[in-house]
Amino acid sequence: MPFSDESYNLRIELDTKHCDLSADEIAKMEAALDPLSRAIRDFPVPDLYVTVIHHPRSKDFHVKTSLLLPSRTLFTGDRDYQMYPAYERCVRKLVNKVEGYKT
């Protein structure tokens, strides 16, 4: 289920595989982007790609993110039995990588 949002200084594309996310889950995911939005506010509008994959056999979620910045793409990924904790850790990792990129 592709989803795109450009309401931040961040273009977001969300893709899901083997699962659907509710509007409430998507809103919660958007709210979790505030620290990342602050970290990238001085960049031209970057692109954030989020892929959420549900693995039916193992019953876990694999969340992958890639953030396109000038001259570099930052990647993170995480797994959990629930989608949101894996997503939250990916965002936290991206914020750390952005801070490292800026220094």
Protein Blocks (a to p, Z undefined) as FASTA:
>chain_A
ZZddfkbccdcddddehiacdfklmmmmmmmmmmmmmmmmmpccddddddddddfklopa
cdddddddehiacddddddfbfklmmmmmmmmmmmmmmmmmZZ
